[in-house]
Amino acid sequence: MPCPKGESPWGGDESILPMPSPWLSRLATLKAARTAARGIAPHKPLMLLTVIDLIESGDISDGWIRYDVRLVSRFRDYWELTARKLTSFS
């Protein structure tokens, strides 16, 4: 439902946006492991991205994350994409 002219959907002044969710700040500061030999190891962020992707595609619909071929395959897809990007920056 649209807001009346001049009103913010969050109430109050339109120039003030709502504070981001605490989850957004947690995601933004998610730590990835680093090693001297290999540099950054983005396993944790990639697994989170994989799970989010599987939820959006409907492969996870009951709240249970199963270690199955879909999870592994999607994680490997993201891993390969990330590995190519990381090596192209080196």
ABEGO torsion letter per residue (X at the ends): XBBBBGBBAAEEBAABBBBBBAAAAAAAABBBBBBAAAEBBAAAAAAAAAAAAAAAAGABAAGBBBBBAAAAAAAAAAAAAAAAAAAAAX
